[in-house]
Structures are given as C-alpha cells and as structure tokens.
Amino acid sequence: MEASPREVLTALELLGKEIAQRFGWTQVLALGVPEMARALEAEGHTLVPVERWKDARVVALGNDPAFDYAKLKAASRAVASGAGFITVNLDPRLPLEHGEFDPGAGALAEAIAVASGVRPIVVGKPSPSIFRSAIERLGCRPEEAAMIGDSLRSDIRGGLDAGMVTVWVAPPLVKPDPGIRPHLRVASLHELLEGLDADLPASASAGA
C-alpha cells in the first residue's frame, strides 16, 4: 500500500507530546526501538541511560527486542520511586506468520507493572487519543472510517469505542472473544481486498 507520511500515524508521534502534556519536558528512560528515542528527543525530552534510572522522571515503553532483566529492574525501580509510566500500547503479542508471535509491548509493560505496582498510561491503541487523531487527520466522521487490525484487545476494542467500523484479521483457528464483537472478520488482508472488489467474500463473517 502506498502512503504519504501524512497518511501514517503511529503512537510514537503522540508519545512525546503526551509526556510533555502530563509531565512537562523532562528526563525519560526510554525502552524501545531507536526510532522511539529519536522521536522523544525531537519533542524536546532528555534521555537517560538504564544505569541512571534514578534520574528518570518518566519511563516510556515501546516494543523493545533488546529488553532484558537490567531494563526491567531499572524501569520498575524508577516507576516504584515515583516516575511516570507510559507505554505505546498494551498488545501482549505481535502476530507473525503461521500462527507464531513475538511478545509485544503489553507483555513488557505487564512485567514492569507487576514489579513496580503501578499500571501504565497508554498513549496508543486502544487509547482514544490515537483514534481521535487519526479520524481528525482523515477529515471524516468516525462511522466513515474503518479500523482494520489483528488485535481484538487494542485494534478492535479501540475502533469500537471510537465509533468506527471494525474489521478483525484473524486466521480461522484463532478463537474470538465473546466480549469484543467486530463488524467483520476476515482470514487475511487478501480476503478483505477481494471482498471490497466483490462486495464482501462469502467466507467473511459478521461479528466474531
């Protein structure tokens, strides 16, 4: 899919602004990919290394493939000592092909939350702020936009709360959650695209 930079919105774009609104421009222990660190610095925050966790006023968490015990210890100690705790999302898993997955930011956030005794602020899905920002950028009403995603807890729940049409992309063997009912379920994005061309595939099921 071709998209211009303006047509792409990520939680990283909102993270630095959310921290500034809640805590001011401050010292941040950032656990995530390099792009997250650069986004926080561009917003005016100062990054602190893991070994200087006592200087952190906020712990910011994203998907971090290099997450280890040292980072868990530093982050949980900082949060337990009073630092703010904010994460880009609460997705426990990042789905991969063939039913495999990687642990997501939500799994890491849960470890820090359990160790520190503090629940995180969520800036990305399913938080309303990222959906409102996306709808404003699209320039349409919520019911004129569709949330297409593979996570019931973040993508679909957030889209439903925002008043959007929701499409859950899930292989047939993935079990639904009776408490979260998308408008449509498809097995793949290819199936969705075929359905858009042919007015929805027969195999797509309303709800879950």
Secondary structure, DSSP 4 states (H G I P E B T S, - for coil): ----GGG---HHHHHHHHHHHHH-S-EEEEES-HHHHHHHHHTT-EE--GGGGGG-SEEEE---TT--HHHHHHHHHHHHTT-EEEES---SEEE-GGG-EEE-HHHHHHHHHHHHT-PPEE-STTSHHHHHHHHHHHTS-GGG-EEEES-IIIIIHHHHHTT-EEEEE--TTSPP-TT---SEEES-HHHHHHHHHHTS-TT-EE--
